[in-house]
């Protein structure tokens, strides 16, 4: 028999489930419109892949450096407070950029500084939210929560490039900044109504962690990771895959905008196709049962990702009519968006269920630091390479290396070891539930 209190918690968790999705939809829509406009602005202002890559580095490098300390702060503090303060800081930062734009005009330096600050605020908010999922939502609906979160991001990603592409050049950058400020402010209000400790005892955890030194907190998190081989394998894959995928991250926008001179409208729609693929797979994961073997799914997904990178290079080797180029890249981006969701969602659920709540802030921050640590180097390298060498050969070489890396790291012996551990855990859970 279910207690009244349990009914109340489930009802509140349902509220969290959908409010979380709406909050992410609103905030991510504003940030993605901003990112789209800024990317287009930089490429059209400079025409340089290096300048474009510099802005990507400003998004990656600060969070990579600060992430380990962010995890300690998040585990020692109120996660709700961190989420709200981060969102307020985002609003203030964009407000300052608006002021600078109105008084002295938009410059590359102001864009780079803003990108650095927004990188940090989004990192604190993202890790705090990720660490709080099991406190906000009941465990039976974690995969649904992760899927709905991705659905909201996908919805905004579908609309933001299309709207940004249609309005770029016709509406002032001022309007976009005001819009971003408005969406960020709404997100603050919505997040303030959530109970981040509904299913957790974070107050007790916070008190215990405050008594630890910073050094001891880091060491305890690293020791904890030693007994989590699944997470270690995932971190190694993420480190190398993120580095090699930089060939696409830098190259796609540069190739379509600079080399193929695709209009902002068409470019926006190809990005929208990517998000539609993400959205459909998110819906699929929200209604299906939990994936049993996430690392195997990840391996197959990364192999498919490498294949899609080859397809991105194909129009640079074979001449396509302009209309066919748009259709072709829309299809490629649709499949690439689908593949990325197939890779990410099972792994996110696995992490939520396999990492203890008291370590989540530090472990998620260590994972982020590790998997993103080579991205700045990749952005610099690929930005430099695209300014010198033909893009098709950069993409083909990177795709080949990506496929080779995943075949070596996620070889059958590793998969058997990881999946054997998952299977034992599932069997133990079922055995206990039958008593």
ZIJO-V627421 format. One line per field, one symbol per residue. phi: phi as a letter, one per 20 degrees, with the letter a starting at -180 (. if undefined). burial: # if it has 24 or more other C-alpha atoms within 12 Angstrom, else .. A space follows every 50 residues. Layout:
phi: ???
burial: ???
//
This chain:
phi: .efgffffffffffffgefgfffffffffffffffffffffffffdmdff ffffffffeefgfffegffffffffecfffffgfffffffffffffffff ffecnfcffffffffffffffffgfffffffdgfeecfffdfffffffff ffffgfffffffffffefnddfggfffffffffffffgffffeedfdfdc dfgfffffffeeffffffffffffffecffffffffffgffffffggfge ffffffeeeelffffffffffffgfffffffffgffdefffecfffffgf fffffffffffffgfeecfdfgffgffffffffffffffffffffffffg fgeddfgfdfgffffffffffdfefgfffffffffffddgffffffffff fffffffffefgfffffffffffffffffffffef
burial: ........##.#################################..#### ################################################.. #....#.#.##############################.########## ###############.##....################.###.####### .#..##..#.......##..##..#..####################### ##########.#########################...########### ################........##.####################### #####################################...########## ###.###.##....#..##..#.............
//
